[in-house]
Amino acid sequence: MPSRALPYLLLAPAALFLAAFFVYPAVQVALIAFSRGDELTMANFARMAGHWKFDTALWNTILLAAVVVPLQLALALFMGQIVTRMGRGRDLVLYVFTIPLGISDLAAGIIWLAILEQNGFLNSFLYHLGLLDSPVARLSYQNTLGLFVAVAIAEIWRATAIMLVILVAGMGLIPKEYDEAAQVFGASPWQRFVKVTLPLLKPSLQTALILRTILAFEVFAVVAALAGTSMPMLMGETYAWEFQLQDRGVAASYALVILGVSIAATLAFLWWLRTPKEARA
């Protein structure tokens, strides 16, 4: 077997998988989005953009990602530093931190619904402490800020562990000699983190941010459990147009909007966290 052909043969199964389960469905969705009946048209996008929920759903989705992802990154870096600097009990602490990974999106939403609803655990606890005279309706449809905060808290609790696992793996690949050399030259812990750890962690940061941002744009079950239809999101509107309003064209248009926003965010992270050519040598 020619040595030049071996890499391509090894990549062939993954390429076929991506073509069958990602590229082909994406092409089909695009065809549905740009067609109405037997004609190619932009009518689906016009109907989507003209619907009163579109602007709200787009803004809510972008705002949620802009709030949740940076907070998750900061928490994941903080917890990752704790884990990597531990000796005994490291595996146990990492296990505890990653427990939410084993909980589905819907289950996480229901857990926080049980905590935050009017008759939930939080109100009961505060009432018994004498801090509340009556239950507070935190998840009322009139309390849009409360709904947003509840969804953000649930998402941070549920999905920070995804970034944590990636970053801990990246931190484990950084040679300890760099940190020890910085200590010899008198660098403080914060300076070592900013000047040594973060630059060497760029590949892991890219992966963690891209993956988490894409998932943030696709949030659905947590919002459905905590806010229902009171907090429109792009993925929720995609579901509504597909299964409730029975309009596949508009649903496909929403799907392409989510894809476009995800690609834009991915390219932004690749550019922002790129490694200069001179640093690769």
C-alpha positions as CSV (number, residue, x, y, z in Angstrom):
1,M,0.0,0.0,0.0
2,P,1.5,3.4,-1.0
3,S,2.4,5.4,2.1
4,R,0.8,8.6,0.7
5,A,-2.6,6.8,0.4
6,L,-2.6,5.6,4.0
7,P,-3.7,8.9,5.7
8,Y,-6.6,9.2,3.3
9,L,-7.7,5.6,3.9
10,L,-7.6,6.2,7.7
11,L,-9.7,9.4,7.3
12,A,-12.2,7.8,4.9
13,P,-14.5,6.3,7.6
14,A,-14.8,9.6,9.4
15,A,-15.3,11.5,6.2
16,L,-18.1,9.1,5.1
17,F,-19.8,9.4,8.5
18,L,-19.7,13.2,8.3
19,A,-21.0,13.1,4.7
20,A,-23.9,10.8,5.5
21,F,-25.0,12.2,8.8
22,F,-24.0,15.9,8.6
23,V,-23.4,17.1,5.0
24,Y,-26.4,15.3,3.4
25,P,-28.9,16.4,6.0
26,A,-27.6,19.9,5.9
27,V,-28.1,20.0,2.1
28,Q,-31.6,18.6,2.5
29,V,-32.5,21.3,5.1
30,A,-31.2,24.0,2.8
31,L,-33.3,22.7,-0.1
32,I,-36.4,22.7,2.1
33,A,-35.6,26.2,3.4
34,F,-35.1,27.7,-0.1
35,S,-38.1,26.1,-1.7
36,R,-41.9,26.5,-1.5
37,G,-43.7,23.8,-3.4
38,D,-41.6,23.1,-6.6
39,E,-40.1,26.6,-6.8
40,L,-36.9,28.1,-5.4
41,T,-37.8,31.1,-3.3
42,M,-37.0,33.2,-0.2
43,A,-40.6,33.1,1.0
44,N,-39.8,30.9,4.0
45,F,-37.1,33.3,5.2
46,A,-39.5,36.2,4.6
47,R,-42.2,34.5,6.7
48,M,-39.7,33.7,9.4
49,A,-38.3,37.2,9.6
50,G,-41.8,38.7,9.5
51,H,-43.0,36.7,12.4
52,W,-43.2,38.6,15.7
53,K,-41.2,36.0,17.7
54,F,-38.2,35.9,15.4
55,D,-36.4,39.0,16.6
56,T,-37.1,38.1,20.2
57,A,-35.9,34.5,19.7
58,L,-32.7,35.6,18.0
59,W,-31.9,38.2,20.6
60,N,-32.6,35.8,23.5
61,T,-30.5,33.1,22.0
62,I,-27.5,35.4,21.4
63,L,-27.8,37.1,24.8
64,L,-28.0,33.7,26.6
65,A,-24.9,32.5,24.9
66,A,-23.1,35.8,25.6
67,V,-23.9,35.6,29.3
68,V,-23.6,31.9,29.9
69,V,-20.5,30.9,27.9
70,P,-18.0,33.5,29.5
71,L,-19.3,32.6,33.0
72,Q,-18.9,28.9,32.2
73,L,-15.4,29.5,30.9
74,A,-14.3,31.4,34.0
75,L,-15.8,28.7,36.3
76,A,-14.2,25.9,34.2
77,L,-10.8,27.6,34.4
78,F,-11.1,28.1,38.2
79,M,-12.2,24.5,38.8
80,G,-9.6,23.2,36.4
81,Q,-6.9,25.0,38.3
82,I,-8.2,23.5,41.6
83,V,-8.2,20.0,40.1
84,T,-4.8,20.2,38.4
85,R,-3.1,21.5,41.6
86,M,-4.5,18.8,43.8
87,G,-2.8,15.7,44.9
88,R,-5.0,13.4,47.0
89,G,-8.7,13.4,46.2
90,R,-8.2,14.8,42.7
91,D,-10.2,12.1,40.9
92,L,-13.0,12.4,43.5
93,V,-13.3,16.2,43.1
94,L,-13.2,15.9,39.3
95,Y,-16.0,13.3,39.5
96,V,-18.1,15.5,41.7
97,F,-17.6,18.5,39.4
98,T,-18.7,16.4,36.3
99,I,-21.8,14.8,37.8
100,P,-24.1,17.2,35.8
101,L,-22.7,15.7,32.6
102,G,-24.7,12.6,33.4
103,I,-28.0,14.5,33.6
104,S,-30.1,15.2,30.4
105,D,-31.1,18.7,29.4
106,L,-34.7,18.1,30.3
107,A,-33.9,16.5,33.6
108,A,-31.7,19.5,34.5
109,G,-34.6,21.8,33.6
110,I,-37.0,19.9,35.8
111,I,-34.6,19.8,38.7
112,W,-34.3,23.6,38.6
113,L,-38.0,24.0,38.1
114,A,-38.6,22.0,41.3
115,I,-36.2,24.4,43.0
116,L,-37.4,27.8,41.7
117,E,-41.1,27.4,41.1
118,Q,-43.6,29.1,43.4
119,N,-44.1,26.0,45.6
120,G,-40.5,24.8,45.1
121,F,-37.7,24.0,47.4
122,L,-36.1,27.5,47.4
123,N,-39.3,29.3,48.5
124,S,-40.0,26.6,51.1
125,F,-36.5,26.9,52.5
126,L,-36.7,30.7,52.7
127,Y,-40.2,30.7,54.2
128,H,-39.1,28.3,57.0
129,L,-36.2,30.6,57.7
130,G,-38.6,33.5,58.1
131,L,-37.1,35.4,55.1
132,L,-40.3,35.2,53.1
133,D,-43.9,36.0,54.1
134,S,-45.4,34.3,51.0
135,P,-44.0,32.3,48.0
136,V,-42.5,34.4,45.2
137,A,-43.4,33.6,41.6
138,R,-39.9,33.7,40.1
139,L,-40.9,31.9,36.9
140,S,-44.0,33.9,36.0
141,Y,-44.4,34.8,32.4
142,Q,-44.5,38.4,33.5
143,N,-41.0,38.1,35.0
144,T,-38.9,37.9,31.9
145,L,-35.7,38.7,33.7
146,G,-36.4,36.0,36.3
147,L,-37.0,33.5,33.5
148,F,-33.7,34.4,31.8
149,V,-31.7,34.2,35.0
150,A,-33.3,30.8,35.8
151,V,-32.4,29.4,32.4
152,A,-28.9,30.8,32.7
153,I,-28.3,29.3,36.1
154,A,-29.6,25.9,35.0
155,E,-27.4,26.0,31.9
156,I,-24.3,27.0,33.8
157,W,-24.9,24.3,36.4
158,R,-25.6,21.7,33.7
159,A,-22.9,22.3,31.1
160,T,-19.9,23.9,32.7
161,A,-18.5,20.4,33.2
162,I,-18.2,20.0,29.4
163,M,-15.7,22.8,29.3
164,L,-14.0,21.6,32.5
165,V,-13.2,18.2,31.1
166,I,-11.6,19.7,28.0
167,L,-9.6,22.3,29.9
168,V,-8.4,19.8,32.5
169,A,-7.1,17.6,29.7
170,G,-5.3,20.6,28.1
171,M,-3.8,21.6,31.4
172,G,-2.5,18.1,31.9
173,L,-0.5,18.5,28.7
174,I,1.3,21.6,29.7
175,P,4.9,20.7,30.9
176,K,5.4,21.6,34.6
177,E,8.9,23.0,33.7
178,Y,7.3,26.2,32.3
179,D,5.4,26.9,35.5
180,E,8.5,26.1,37.6
181,A,10.7,28.4,35.5
182,A,8.2,31.2,35.9
183,Q,8.3,30.7,39.7
184,V,12.1,30.9,39.7
185,F,11.9,34.3,38.0
186,G,9.4,35.5,40.7
187,A,6.1,35.4,38.8
188,S,3.0,35.4,41.0
189,P,0.4,32.7,40.7
190,W,-1.8,35.1,38.6
191,Q,1.1,36.0,36.3
192,R,1.9,32.4,35.8
193,F,-1.7,31.7,34.9
194,V,-2.0,34.6,32.5
195,K,1.4,34.4,30.9
196,V,2.0,30.6,31.0
197,T,-1.1,28.6,31.4
198,L,-3.6,30.5,29.2
199,P,-1.3,30.9,26.1
200,L,-0.4,27.2,26.2
201,L,-4.1,26.4,26.7
202,K,-5.3,28.0,23.4
203,P,-6.1,24.8,21.5
204,S,-8.2,23.5,24.4
205,L,-9.8,26.9,24.8
206,Q,-10.7,26.9,21.1
207,T,-12.4,23.5,21.4
208,A,-14.2,24.3,24.6
209,L,-15.5,27.6,23.5
210,I,-16.6,26.4,20.0
211,L,-18.4,23.3,21.4
212,R,-20.1,25.1,24.2
213,T,-21.2,28.1,22.1
214,I,-22.7,25.8,19.5
215,L,-24.6,23.9,22.2
216,A,-25.7,27.3,23.7
217,F,-27.3,28.3,20.4
218,E,-29.2,25.0,20.4
219,V,-30.6,25.2,23.9
220,F,-34.1,23.8,24.0
221,A,-35.2,21.4,26.8
222,V,-34.0,23.6,29.7
223,V,-36.0,26.5,28.3
224,A,-39.0,24.4,27.7
225,A,-39.0,23.1,31.3
226,L,-38.4,26.4,33.0
227,A,-40.0,29.0,30.7
228,G,-42.2,27.1,28.3
229,T,-43.1,29.5,25.4
230,S,-42.7,32.6,27.6
231,M,-39.0,32.9,26.5
232,P,-38.7,32.4,22.7
233,M,-35.5,30.8,21.5
234,L,-34.3,29.9,18.0
235,M,-34.4,26.1,18.7
236,G,-37.8,26.4,20.4
237,E,-39.2,28.2,17.4
238,T,-37.7,25.6,15.0
239,Y,-39.6,22.9,17.0
240,A,-42.8,25.0,17.0
241,W,-42.8,25.6,13.3
242,E,-42.0,21.9,12.5
243,F,-44.4,20.1,14.8
244,Q,-47.1,22.6,15.9
245,L,-47.5,24.9,12.9
246,Q,-46.6,22.2,10.5
247,D,-44.4,24.4,8.2
248,R,-41.2,22.6,7.4
249,G,-39.9,25.4,5.2
250,V,-39.9,28.0,8.0
251,A,-38.5,25.4,10.4
252,A,-35.7,24.7,8.0
253,S,-35.0,28.4,7.7
254,Y,-34.7,28.7,11.5
255,A,-32.3,25.7,11.4
256,L,-30.1,27.5,8.8
257,V,-30.1,30.7,10.9
258,I,-28.8,28.6,13.9
259,L,-26.2,27.0,11.6
260,G,-25.1,30.4,10.3
261,V,-24.8,31.9,13.8
262,S,-22.8,28.8,15.0
263,I,-20.4,29.0,12.0
264,A,-19.9,32.8,12.6
265,A,-19.1,32.1,16.3
266,T,-16.7,29.3,15.3
267,L,-14.8,31.4,12.9
268,A,-14.6,34.2,15.5
269,F,-13.1,31.9,18.1
270,L,-10.6,30.4,15.5
271,W,-9.4,33.9,14.6
272,W,-9.3,35.2,18.2
273,L,-7.4,32.2,19.6
274,R,-5.2,31.6,16.6
275,T,-1.5,30.9,17.2
276,P,0.9,33.1,15.2
277,K,3.1,31.3,12.7
278,E,6.3,32.4,14.4
279,A,5.1,30.8,17.6
280,R,4.5,27.4,16.0
281,A,8.1,26.9,15.0
